[in-house]
Amino acid sequence: MPKTPRNPAAQTATSTRQQGSLRIIGGQWRSRKLDFEGAAGLRPTSDRIRETLFNWLNPTIHGARCLDLFAGSGALGLEALSRYAAHCDFVDTDRNSCQQIRQQLENLRCPHATVHSKEALAFLNKSAQNYNIIFLDPPFHLDLLAPAINALASHALKPHTQIYIETASDEALPALPANWQIDKEKKAGQVVYRLISVMEEPPLA
């Protein structure tokens, strides 16, 4: 996942690809190192943050249906699958990133995932799937988070859906729907990350 600003054009540029790697923290593929080639400024959510996040998710990750909406390297979705999530949809605009996630899944012999080379909003506008856990870690400073939140809110997410949101520390968190509650929030370096749950809709007055 990108942790520094990047130009949207870089998502399809082949001349700016850089080598990187990520390590699965826990689960069936624990300590497995996965190499990837990404656009400039692209790197996975750090080990430290992923470890904390999946400690938070430990009671609910097994058997969960997950959405990694701005997948990038696929670090969050792959970690979820390692910890026995039932399925993960990976979504990213970068075709090369999508192909690499497909290759990682093949190497891991994991059939419980689908990779979509699409814009996030285009995917959400056509998706009728219900998810238990949604990962939102868009490129920083490109104002992609608020439209994604609004699109998800229009889907009337089920109560107890969990949503992970990661932003740069100098980015304001967009307004959340009234029935989204921040359960956990931490800062690590220049990153702020949160776990949010969807609450029961309040009764009509």
Secondary structure, DSSP 8 states (H G I E B T S, - for coil): -B-S---GGGGT-STT-EEEEEE--SSTTTT-EEEEEE-TTB----HHHHHHHHHHTTTT-TT-EEEETT-TT-HHHHHHHHTT-SEEEEEES-HHHHHHHHHHHHHTT--SEEEEES-HHHHHHH-----SEEEE---TTSS-HHHHHHHHHTT---TT-EEEEEEETTS------TTEEEEEEEEETTEEEEEEEE-------
